[in-house]
């Protein structure tokens, strides 16, 4: 939703906080190589659970 401020439209913004738990598979010759590859380019997501933890409306300059 948008509001008007000094003749201009100002978008309302909300900050959403999520807790994300993932299982990742990495194909590599050994664990150090797998960890390096995971940090550098990621891996294959095999499971992911997302939970919304919080949402907060951010200040848009409007008093009210």
CNS distance restraints for C-alpha pairs under 8 A (distance, minus, plus):
assign (resid   1 and name CA) (resid  11 and name CA) 6.41 0.50 0.50
assign (resid   1 and name CA) (resid  12 and name CA) 5.96 0.50 0.50
assign (resid   2 and name CA) (resid   9 and name CA) 6.23 0.50 0.50
assign (resid   2 and name CA) (resid  10 and name CA) 5.48 0.50 0.50
assign (resid   2 and name CA) (resid  11 and name CA) 4.39 0.50 0.50
assign (resid   2 and name CA) (resid  12 and name CA) 5.61 0.50 0.50
assign (resid   3 and name CA) (resid   9 and name CA) 5.58 0.50 0.50
assign (resid   3 and name CA) (resid  10 and name CA) 5.20 0.50 0.50
assign (resid   3 and name CA) (resid  11 and name CA) 6.41 0.50 0.50
assign (resid   3 and name CA) (resid  12 and name CA) 7.17 0.50 0.50
assign (resid   4 and name CA) (resid   8 and name CA) 5.51 0.50 0.50
assign (resid   4 and name CA) (resid   9 and name CA) 4.49 0.50 0.50
assign (resid   4 and name CA) (resid  10 and name CA) 5.86 0.50 0.50
assign (resid   5 and name CA) (resid   9 and name CA) 6.13 0.50 0.50
assign (resid   5 and name CA) (resid  10 and name CA) 6.41 0.50 0.50
assign (resid   5 and name CA) (resid  61 and name CA) 7.89 0.50 0.50
assign (resid   5 and name CA) (resid  62 and name CA) 7.22 0.50 0.50
assign (resid  10 and name CA) (resid  60 and name CA) 7.05 0.50 0.50
assign (resid  11 and name CA) (resid  60 and name CA) 7.48 0.50 0.50
assign (resid  12 and name CA) (resid  57 and name CA) 7.57 0.50 0.50
assign (resid  12 and name CA) (resid  58 and name CA) 7.34 0.50 0.50
assign (resid  12 and name CA) (resid  60 and name CA) 6.19 0.50 0.50
assign (resid  13 and name CA) (resid  57 and name CA) 6.09 0.50 0.50
assign (resid  13 and name CA) (resid  58 and name CA) 5.62 0.50 0.50
assign (resid  13 and name CA) (resid  59 and name CA) 7.87 0.50 0.50
assign (resid  13 and name CA) (resid  60 and name CA) 7.41 0.50 0.50
assign (resid  14 and name CA) (resid  55 and name CA) 6.54 0.50 0.50
assign (resid  14 and name CA) (resid  56 and name CA) 5.51 0.50 0.50
assign (resid  14 and name CA) (resid  57 and name CA) 4.29 0.50 0.50
assign (resid  14 and name CA) (resid  58 and name CA) 5.55 0.50 0.50
assign (resid  15 and name CA) (resid  55 and name CA) 5.54 0.50 0.50
assign (resid  15 and name CA) (resid  56 and name CA) 5.27 0.50 0.50
assign (resid  15 and name CA) (resid  57 and name CA) 6.33 0.50 0.50
assign (resid  15 and name CA) (resid  58 and name CA) 6.82 0.50 0.50
assign (resid  16 and name CA) (resid  52 and name CA) 7.36 0.50 0.50
assign (resid  16 and name CA) (resid  53 and name CA) 7.78 0.50 0.50
assign (resid  16 and name CA) (resid  54 and name CA) 5.96 0.50 0.50
assign (resid  16 and name CA) (resid  55 and name CA) 4.44 0.50 0.50
assign (resid  16 and name CA) (resid  56 and name CA) 6.69 0.50 0.50
assign (resid  17 and name CA) (resid  52 and name CA) 6.16 0.50 0.50
assign (resid  17 and name CA) (resid  53 and name CA) 5.48 0.50 0.50
assign (resid  17 and name CA) (resid  54 and name CA) 5.15 0.50 0.50
assign (resid  17 and name CA) (resid  55 and name CA) 6.17 0.50 0.50
assign (resid  18 and name CA) (resid  50 and name CA) 6.61 0.50 0.50
assign (resid  18 and name CA) (resid  51 and name CA) 5.59 0.50 0.50
assign (resid  18 and name CA) (resid  52 and name CA) 4.58 0.50 0.50
assign (resid  18 and name CA) (resid  53 and name CA) 5.31 0.50 0.50
assign (resid  18 and name CA) (resid  54 and name CA) 7.21 0.50 0.50
assign (resid  19 and name CA) (resid  50 and name CA) 5.86 0.50 0.50
assign (resid  19 and name CA) (resid  51 and name CA) 5.26 0.50 0.50
assign (resid  19 and name CA) (resid  52 and name CA) 6.48 0.50 0.50
assign (resid  19 and name CA) (resid  53 and name CA) 6.46 0.50 0.50
assign (resid  20 and name CA) (resid  48 and name CA) 7.03 0.50 0.50
assign (resid  20 and name CA) (resid  49 and name CA) 5.78 0.50 0.50
assign (resid  20 and name CA) (resid  50 and name CA) 4.67 0.50 0.50
assign (resid  20 and name CA) (resid  51 and name CA) 6.58 0.50 0.50
assign (resid  21 and name CA) (resid  48 and name CA) 5.71 0.50 0.50
assign (resid  21 and name CA) (resid  49 and name CA) 5.26 0.50 0.50
assign (resid  21 and name CA) (resid  50 and name CA) 6.64 0.50 0.50
assign (resid  22 and name CA) (resid  45 and name CA) 6.81 0.50 0.50
assign (resid  22 and name CA) (resid  46 and name CA) 7.52 0.50 0.50
assign (resid  22 and name CA) (resid  47 and name CA) 5.54 0.50 0.50
assign (resid  22 and name CA) (resid  48 and name CA) 4.37 0.50 0.50
assign (resid  22 and name CA) (resid  49 and name CA) 6.48 0.50 0.50
assign (resid  23 and name CA) (resid  45 and name CA) 5.94 0.50 0.50
assign (resid  23 and name CA) (resid  46 and name CA) 5.57 0.50 0.50
assign (resid  23 and name CA) (resid  47 and name CA) 5.10 0.50 0.50
assign (resid  23 and name CA) (resid  48 and name CA) 6.51 0.50 0.50
assign (resid  24 and name CA) (resid  43 and name CA) 5.77 0.50 0.50
assign (resid  24 and name CA) (resid  44 and name CA) 5.29 0.50 0.50
assign (resid  24 and name CA) (resid  45 and name CA) 4.58 0.50 0.50
assign (resid  24 and name CA) (resid  46 and name CA) 5.79 0.50 0.50
assign (resid  24 and name CA) (resid  47 and name CA) 7.38 0.50 0.50
assign (resid  25 and name CA) (resid  43 and name CA) 5.58 0.50 0.50
assign (resid  25 and name CA) (resid  44 and name CA) 5.04 0.50 0.50
assign (resid  25 and name CA) (resid  45 and name CA) 6.54 0.50 0.50
assign (resid  25 and name CA) (resid  46 and name CA) 6.88 0.50 0.50
assign (resid  26 and name CA) (resid  34 and name CA) 5.92 0.50 0.50
assign (resid  26 and name CA) (resid  37 and name CA) 7.55 0.50 0.50
assign (resid  26 and name CA) (resid  38 and name CA) 6.77 0.50 0.50
assign (resid  26 and name CA) (resid  42 and name CA) 7.67 0.50 0.50
assign (resid  26 and name CA) (resid  43 and name CA) 4.94 0.50 0.50
assign (resid  26 and name CA) (resid  44 and name CA) 6.43 0.50 0.50
assign (resid  27 and name CA) (resid  34 and name CA) 6.75 0.50 0.50
assign (resid  27 and name CA) (resid  43 and name CA) 7.88 0.50 0.50
assign (resid  28 and name CA) (resid  33 and name CA) 6.13 0.50 0.50
assign (resid  28 and name CA) (resid  34 and name CA) 5.14 0.50 0.50
assign (resid  29 and name CA) (resid  33 and name CA) 6.72 0.50 0.50
assign (resid  29 and name CA) (resid  34 and name CA) 7.40 0.50 0.50
assign (resid  30 and name CA) (resid  34 and name CA) 6.17 0.50 0.50
assign (resid  31 and name CA) (resid  35 and name CA) 6.11 0.50 0.50
assign (resid  32 and name CA) (resid  36 and name CA) 6.22 0.50 0.50
assign (resid  33 and name CA) (resid  37 and name CA) 6.09 0.50 0.50
assign (resid  34 and name CA) (resid  38 and name CA) 6.01 0.50 0.50
assign (resid  35 and name CA) (resid  39 and name CA) 6.26 0.50 0.50
assign (resid  36 and name CA) (resid  40 and name CA) 6.09 0.50 0.50
assign (resid  37 and name CA) (resid  41 and name CA) 5.70 0.50 0.50
assign (resid  37 and name CA) (resid  42 and name CA) 6.36 0.50 0.50
assign (resid  37 and name CA) (resid  43 and name CA) 7.66 0.50 0.50
assign (resid  38 and name CA) (resid  42 and name CA) 4.15 0.50 0.50
assign (resid  38 and name CA) (resid  43 and name CA) 5.76 0.50 0.50
